[in-house]
Amino acid sequence: MQVKKTELYDRILMVAEKLFTRYGYAKTSLKLIAEKCYISKSNIYRYFSSKEEIYETLVGEARHSILEVTDRMTAPDFIAKSLKMKISEITYRLADVVATHRSAILVMLHSGRDEDRDFITGHYIRIFTERSQVADNDMNILIAKIQIFALTDVITTYEDPDELKKHILLLMKYHYVGLNGLLAKEKR
């Protein structure tokens, strides 16, 4: 039975996504992907030049979207907005990114590819601490790490887009109310 090229391409990506998430990037070989697709390893090379290319196809757009949202969350014009505007804008942007790219984000979080996790975490912590209005740098690092941990938990726990959005909204409210409390305390 002849399988259409787009069907096989999609199957390779679907199987690789499951394997990267379950076994990690390092323990998922092209041979294993091929076996689980019921094709030869050489057949994968008709669609992808390497395991890295498969991974990038799965997560590249999600990584870009996450970086855009984190940059927006720490932009000076965003920081100057009212609490209500911040919560509203970022919640919907973040919820859209997470709902659209949830499976790719899970691949990044669970694949064992520390570069993505470390890059995104490091990027967010760096720009958060550079642009935060809270004076204590150690506090800024802790706040950023807590937010990343909580968001990771929400992404991992909730599959339904409405539940994701609901819990991201709660997280953003908590985050910004807490930041405003710290800023008020510093001004006293």
C-alpha positions as CSV (number, residue, x, y, z in Angstrom):
1,M,0.0,0.0,0.0
2,Q,1.4,3.4,-1.1
3,V,1.3,6.1,1.6
4,K,0.9,9.7,0.4
5,K,4.0,11.9,1.0
6,T,2.1,14.4,3.2
7,E,0.7,11.5,5.3
8,L,4.1,10.0,5.9
9,Y,5.7,13.4,6.7
10,D,2.9,14.1,9.3
11,R,3.3,10.6,10.7
12,I,7.0,11.0,11.2
13,L,6.4,14.3,13.0
14,M,3.6,12.8,15.2
15,V,5.7,9.8,16.1
16,A,8.8,11.9,16.8
17,E,6.8,14.2,19.0
18,K,5.6,11.3,21.1
19,L,9.0,9.7,21.3
20,F,10.8,13.0,22.2
21,T,8.3,13.7,24.9
22,R,8.4,10.2,26.3
23,Y,12.1,9.2,26.0
24,G,13.8,12.5,25.5
25,Y,15.8,13.8,22.5
26,A,19.0,12.0,23.3
27,K,17.3,8.6,23.6
28,T,15.2,9.0,20.5
29,S,17.0,7.8,17.4
30,L,16.1,8.1,13.8
31,K,16.0,4.3,13.8
32,L,13.4,4.3,16.6
33,I,11.3,6.9,14.8
34,A,11.4,4.8,11.6
35,E,10.5,1.6,13.5
36,K,7.5,3.3,15.1
37,C,6.4,4.7,11.7
38,Y,6.8,1.2,10.1
39,I,9.2,2.6,7.6
40,S,13.0,2.3,6.9
41,K,15.4,4.9,8.3
42,S,16.4,5.8,4.8
43,N,12.8,6.7,4.1
44,I,13.0,9.4,6.8
45,Y,15.8,11.0,4.9
46,R,13.4,11.7,2.1
47,Y,11.7,14.1,4.4
48,F,14.2,15.2,6.9
49,S,18.0,15.5,6.8
50,S,18.4,14.7,10.5
51,K,16.8,14.2,13.9
52,E,17.7,17.8,14.6
53,E,15.6,18.9,11.6
54,I,12.6,16.9,12.9
55,Y,13.0,18.5,16.3
56,E,13.3,22.0,14.8
57,T,10.2,21.4,12.7
58,L,8.3,20.4,15.8
59,V,9.4,23.3,18.1
60,G,10.8,26.1,16.0
61,E,7.6,28.2,15.7
62,A,6.7,27.6,19.3
63,R,10.1,28.8,20.5
64,H,9.8,31.9,18.4
65,S,6.3,32.6,19.8
66,I,7.4,32.1,23.4
67,L,10.3,34.6,22.9
68,E,7.9,37.1,21.4
69,V,5.6,36.9,24.4
70,T,8.4,37.1,27.0
71,D,9.8,40.1,25.2
72,R,6.4,41.7,25.2
73,M,5.9,41.0,29.0
74,T,9.0,42.9,29.8
75,A,8.8,45.8,27.3
76,P,8.9,49.2,28.9
77,D,5.6,50.3,27.3
78,F,3.9,47.1,28.6
79,I,5.4,47.5,32.1
80,A,3.9,51.1,32.3
81,K,0.4,49.8,31.6
82,S,-2.2,49.5,34.4
83,L,-2.5,46.2,36.2
84,K,-5.8,45.4,34.5
85,M,-4.4,46.1,31.0
86,K,-1.3,44.0,31.7
87,I,-3.3,41.0,32.9
88,S,-5.7,41.2,30.0
89,E,-3.2,41.6,27.2
90,I,-0.6,39.1,28.3
91,T,-3.1,36.5,29.4
92,Y,-4.6,36.3,26.0
93,R,-1.3,36.4,24.2
94,L,0.2,33.7,26.4
95,A,-2.9,31.6,26.3
96,D,-2.9,31.7,22.5
97,V,0.7,30.7,22.3
98,V,0.2,27.9,24.8
99,A,-3.0,26.6,23.2
100,T,-1.6,26.8,19.7
101,H,1.8,25.2,20.5
102,R,1.1,23.1,23.6
103,S,2.5,19.9,22.1
104,A,5.7,21.6,20.9
105,I,6.1,23.2,24.3
106,L,5.8,19.8,25.9
107,V,8.4,18.5,23.6
108,M,10.8,21.3,24.6
109,L,10.0,20.8,28.3
110,H,10.3,17.0,28.3
111,S,12.6,16.1,25.5
112,G,15.8,16.3,27.4
113,R,17.0,19.1,25.1
114,D,18.2,21.4,27.9
115,E,19.3,24.0,25.4
116,D,15.7,25.0,24.7
117,R,14.6,24.9,28.3
118,D,17.7,26.8,29.5
119,F,17.6,29.3,26.6
120,I,14.0,30.3,27.1
121,T,14.3,30.3,30.9
122,G,17.6,32.2,30.8
123,H,16.2,34.7,28.3
124,Y,13.1,35.4,30.4
125,I,15.1,35.7,33.6
126,R,17.5,38.1,32.0
127,I,15.0,40.4,30.4
128,F,12.7,40.3,33.5
129,T,15.5,41.3,35.8
130,E,16.8,44.0,33.4
131,R,13.4,45.6,33.0
132,S,11.7,44.9,36.4
133,Q,10.8,47.9,38.6
134,V,11.6,45.9,41.7
135,A,15.1,46.9,42.9
136,D,16.2,43.6,44.5
137,N,17.9,41.6,41.7
138,D,17.7,38.3,43.7
139,M,14.0,38.9,44.2
140,N,13.6,39.4,40.4
141,I,15.3,36.2,39.6
142,L,13.2,34.3,42.1
143,I,10.0,35.8,40.8
144,A,10.9,34.9,37.2
145,K,11.8,31.3,38.2
146,I,8.5,30.9,40.1
147,Q,6.5,32.2,37.1
148,I,8.3,29.8,34.8
149,F,7.7,26.9,37.1
150,A,4.0,27.7,37.5
151,L,3.5,28.2,33.8
152,T,5.2,24.9,33.1
153,D,2.9,23.2,35.6
154,V,-0.2,24.8,33.9
155,I,1.0,23.7,30.5
156,T,1.7,20.1,31.7
157,T,-1.5,19.8,33.7
158,Y,-4.2,21.3,31.4
159,E,-4.9,20.1,27.9
160,D,-8.2,21.9,27.2
161,P,-7.7,25.4,25.7
162,D,-10.3,26.9,28.0
163,E,-8.7,25.4,31.1
164,L,-5.3,26.6,29.9
165,K,-6.6,30.1,29.5
166,K,-8.4,30.1,32.9
167,H,-5.3,29.0,34.7
168,I,-3.0,31.3,32.8
169,L,-5.3,34.2,33.8
170,L,-5.1,33.1,37.4
171,L,-1.3,32.9,37.2
172,M,-1.0,36.3,35.6
173,K,-3.2,37.9,38.1
174,Y,-1.2,36.4,40.9
175,H,2.1,37.5,39.3
176,Y,1.1,41.1,38.7
177,V,-0.7,41.6,42.0
178,G,2.3,40.3,43.7
179,L,4.7,42.6,41.8
180,N,2.5,45.6,42.6
181,G,2.6,44.6,46.2
182,L,6.4,44.5,46.2
183,L,6.6,47.8,44.4
184,A,4.3,49.5,46.9
185,K,6.4,48.0,49.8
186,E,9.6,49.4,48.2
187,K,8.1,52.9,47.9
188,R,7.3,53.1,51.6
